Amino acid sequence: MFETISIGTSGLLSSEKGLRVVGNNLANVNTTGFKSSQVGFASMFDQQSNGSGTGQGEGSGVSTRGTTINFLAGLDQSTGSATDVKINGNGFFVVKRGNEYLYTRAGDFQFNDQGVMVNAAGDKVQALDDGGKLVDLAVARYSTNPPKATSTVRFSGNLAAYNGNIAPADQTLSNITVVDGNGGSHNLTLVFKATAPSQFTATVTEGSTTLGSGTVKFAGGAPVAGFNNLAVMYAPAGTSAISLKFDFSSDVFSQIGSSSIAFAGQDGYVAGAKSDQAIGSDGVVSVKYSNGQSTPGPRLALADFGSPQDLAEAGQSAFRRSATAVATYGRAGENGLGTLLSGHREGSNVDLAEEFSNLILMQRGYQAASHVVSTANEMIQQLFDMKGGR
């Protein structure tokens, strides 16, 4: 009978551990990147012979053999935040907590005031440098974007051509913006004077100063190679001279009619300050600037393991690897690692229906084990009563 009480007690303890795991799963149903666990049960046997001669032992109850983490992907949660990232496929983010590297699927990231990317727990998100070494993902050195002097100015539209022997009026295009080497903006003017059918003299001025001129020719309405651009050296006060190419080769044509020549753009830009950042599917952090430019920054590191069961809970939806586990580091979209989706994050993978079912099973198991203990106790009491009544 005492063995029966021990068996019932093992059922109580095991059911209580199972209930604790289920309760933890349910409590973390809304935790970003949380991975549910399932307790494992194992039967215990008395290895002594039961006298039948078969050598089979009698049951000795139940024990738990630890928990197994379910690493299935959690629900996709759209956040709209450019620094929230979800892994589509295989891999774990790498974060550094103190001096220890941990691994997580929770991509709720942001930049701290030092320009270092961290997660909600304050762990530093890791990137891979060009040598394949893990480093803190930081964008502080990308805070400004230096200016770039204009080298090419583009145009589009129609230059009015001769109508028989009648030359069109001079065609003037003002407010052509160019940028010098220090990031200063300047407005230039371009004047086209028809000198022959399908031929013009183009003159560049700044105020009353002529910067240069040249001949532009057309054939069949299209620019003629060798006469489809104008080169000018421009030296604004206080800066180095820059070579400007006024390009008419692609979108400019000439025909009888009204003039519609227009400034289509140029390739220079002023200095810019960091205004935003975005993360691409390959994990590259693209830094955006107030001047409309962007530059590729560091690239997020991902880790892969031979088996996810090599990982153990470390808190805050992070895991640490076992002493024998080998982590392989790489970049998103390479060597079997998943791609990234910004503006989303991976939620908990807790299945409420399954957990409520497990909750009932654990409760019933605990109830049944308690009945075993109560029944065995009653039988022992009856035995004591019989002894006392003799």
N, C-alpha and C positions, 0 to 999 in steps of 0.2 A: 504493500500500500504506500509506503514511504517513497518507493521508486515512482509510483504513479503521481504522487504530489510533485515530485521533481520534474516529471515529464510535463505536467500541467504548468508548472512554473516556467519552464523553458518556452512553452507556448505563449505565456503572458509576456515574457521579456522580448521574445522575437516579434510578437505582434506590436508591442510598444515601439520597438525600433522601426518597424515598418510604417507605423502611424506617424512617427517623427519625420521620416523621409517624405511621405505623402503630404504632410502638413507643410514641410519646407517647400515642396514643389508648388503647392497652392498659394503659399504666401508670396512666391516670386513670379506669379503669373504675368505681372506687368514689368518685370525687371529686364532691362535691355541686355540682350546677349545671354540670358540665363539658360543653362542646360539642365534639364530635369534628370533625376536619378531614380533608380529602382533598386530596392533591397533584394538581395539573394538569400534564399533559405536552403538549408541543408539538413537532412535527417541524421540523427545520431543513433548508433547501434551499440548495444552491449556485446562485446566480443566474446563473452563467456558462452559456453554451450548451454542450451536450455534443456539438456537431458534427452533430447530426441535422437541424439547420435548423428544429427546432420551437420553439426558445427555451426548452424545459423544462430546469430545472436538475437535477442529481443530488442525491440525499439527502446530508445532511451530519450526520446524527445526531439527537439528541433533547435537549430542554432542559425545564426545569420553569418553569412560569409562575405560581408561587406556590401558596398553599393556599386552599381554600374552606372556610369554617366552616359546619357543619351546625347550624342553629338549631332543629331539631325538638325538641319537648318530651322531657325525660328521663323516667325511670321515677318513678312516684309512690312515695314512701317515707313511711310512717306513723311518726312519732316520739313522739307524745303530748305534746310540749312546746307549751305555749300560744303561745310566741313564734316557733315555726317556721312558716313560711308558704310556700304553693305558689300559683303563678299558674295558674288554669285559663283558658287562652286567651291572648290577645295582651298583650304588654307586657313591660317590664323594671323591676326595682327600681332605684332611684337611690341610690347611695352616694357619700360624699365621702371621698376619700383625700388628705389634705393639703389643698390648695386646688383639687383637680381632681375634677369629677364623673365617676363611672364608672357602668356599667350591668351588671346581673347578673340571672340567673334563680335564683341560689342564695339561698334564704330561710332559712338557718340563723342566726337572729337571737337576741339576748339583750340585756338591759340591763346597762350597766356601773355602777360604784359612783357615778357622777354622775347616774344616771337617764337616760342617753342610750342609745338602741338602736344596737347595733353588730352587724356580722356576724363570722364566724369570723376574718377577717383584721384586725379592728379598725376597719374603715371605718365611718363614721357613716351610718346609714340616714336618708334624707330624707323629710320630710313636706311637704305643701302647706298653707300658711296660708290664711286667709280671702281674702287678696288674690291667691292663686295663685302665691306665691313659695316657692321651695324653702328649707326650714329643717331643722335637725337635729331628729329626732324625739325629744323629751324629755318625761319624765313627772314630773320633780322637783317641779314646782309643784302636782302632784296628790297630794302625800304625805299630806294629811289631808283629812277630810271634816267640815265644821262641823256642829254639832247643829241639829236643826229641832224647834221647839216643837210639841207636839200641838195640832191644831185640831179634829179630829173623832175621836170614839170610836164604834166600831160594836159592835152586839150581834146575837145570834141566839138562837133557841129560843122556848120557850113560856112565857107568863105565865099561871098558873092563874087562871081566872075564877070569878065567882059560880056556885054550884051551887044554883039556885033562889034562896032568900033567905039562903043561907049564904055568907058572905064567906070567901075563902081567907085563910090566915095571911099575915102580911107576908113578902115574898120579898126576901131579901138577897143581893146579889152583891158579894163582896169582891175585893181584889187587882186592881183596875182600874188598870193602869199607864199613866201619862201622863208626858210629858217636858217640862221647862221650857225657857226660852230659852237657858240655860247648859248644857243637856245633862244636867241632873239628873233622875233618875227618882223618881216619887212614886206611892204606892198610895192609891187612893180607894175609897170604898164607896158603893154605890147601893142604896137601899131602896125597894121598890114596896109601897104600901098601897092595897088595893082600897077605893074610896069609893062605888062604884056598879057595877052590871053593866057590864062592858067599859070601866071607867074606873078610873084609878089616879093616886095622887099619888106622883111620883118625887122622892126626896130624895138629894142628893149630900153626903157627909161625908168629912172627913179626920180620923181619930181622933174626938175629941169635938166638932170644929168643923163646923157646917153651912155648906156652900158655896152652896147654892141648892136650889130645888125647883120643880116645875111639874106640870101635868096631862097625862097621856097617855091618849088615847082609842082605842078599837077599834070597828069596825063589821063584823059578819060575820067576826070573827076577825082582820081586817086593820087596820093602823094608819090613823087618820083624818088626812088632810092638815091641817096647822096644829096638830095635837096629836100629832105623831109624832117630836118631838125636844125636847130640853131644853138651853137655853143657860145657861152658868155662867161667871162671871168668876173666875179662879183666880190668886191672887198668892202664890206660895211665898216664903218668907223669902229675902231677898238677890237676888231676880230681879224682872223686870218682870212685870206681870199679863198673863195670856193668856186669850183667849176660847175656852172649850171648848164644843163641840156634841156632846151625847149623842144619837146618831142611832138611832132604832128603825124607820126607814121601810122597810127592805128585807127583812130576814130575821127579824123578830120578829113573832109572832102571839099571840093569846090565845084560850084555850078551856078548857072544864072538863077537869080532870086535874091531874097533878103538874106542878110548875114545872121547867123545864129552861133557863131564861134563862142565857145565857153571854156572856162578854166575847169579842168576835170580832176585836178588833184596834184599832189607832189609827195615825195617820199621822205621828207624830213619831218621832225617833230621836236617840240619843246621838251624840257625836263619834266618828269612826272613823279608824283609821290604814290606809294602803294595805297590802293583803294580797296582791293578785294583779292580773294584767292579762290580757286576752284580746283577740284581733284578729278582728273580724267579716269577713264576706265582702266588705264595702264598704271594708275597710282601716281602719276606725275602731278605735283602741285604746281599749278599755273598761277603766277602772280600777276595781277592786273594793276594798271597804273592810271592816274588821272589824265594822262595824255593820250589815252586810248590804246596804248601798247600793252603787251603782255610778254612774259618771259618764263620759260620752264624752270622750275625750282627742283627741290629734292624729290625723290621717289619713294613712296611707302614700301616698307619691307613686309613680306609675308613669310610664314613658316609652315613647313609640312613635316609630318611625322609618319613613321611606318605604321603606327596604330595610334588613334586618338586615346586609347586606353592607357597609353604611356603618360597621360596627363592626370594631375590631381588638383582638386579644388584649392584655390589660393585666396578666395574672397573677391568681391566686387566684379563678379562675372569673369575673373581671370583664372588661369590655370598655370601650374608649374610642372615641368617635366620631371620624370623620375631620373634617378642617377644613371640608369642604363639607356635611357631614351636618347635618340640622335635626332636633332633638329636640322632640317635642310632649309636654308634661307634662299629666297628668290624674289622675283618681282611679279606683279599681277599680269596674268595672261601668258606667262612663260613656264615651260617645264611642268605642265599639268596643274598649275595654280589658277584659281578662278580670276575673273575680272571684277572690277569694282563699279559700284553704282552710287554716285554722290547724291545727296539730298534724300537718302534713304538710310535706314539702319535696321539691323536684325533684332527682332524682339525675342521674347521668351518662346521656347518650344514646348511649354507645358500644354498637354492635351487635357482640357478640363473634364471631358467625358470619361477618359481613362482614369484620371486621378480620383474622381468621385466614385467610380466603380471600385478602385483600390481602397478607397476610404471605407466603403461598406465591408469589403473583404477583411480588412484589418480589424474593424470593429467586431465583426462576427467571429473572427479567429480568436480575438481576445475574450469574447463572451464564452466561446466554447471551452477555451483553456481554463477559464475561471470555474466553469461547471465541473470540469474534470477534478480540479483541486477541491471544490466543495464536496463532490461526491465521494472522493477518496477520504476526505476528512470525516464525513458522516459514517463511512464504513469502519474507519479506525475507532471512532467513538462508540459505535455499536459493539465492536470487539471488546473495548474496554468495559462497556456495560455488562457484556456477557461474563467477562472475567470477574467483575465485582459482584455479580449475582450468584456466584456458586457458593 
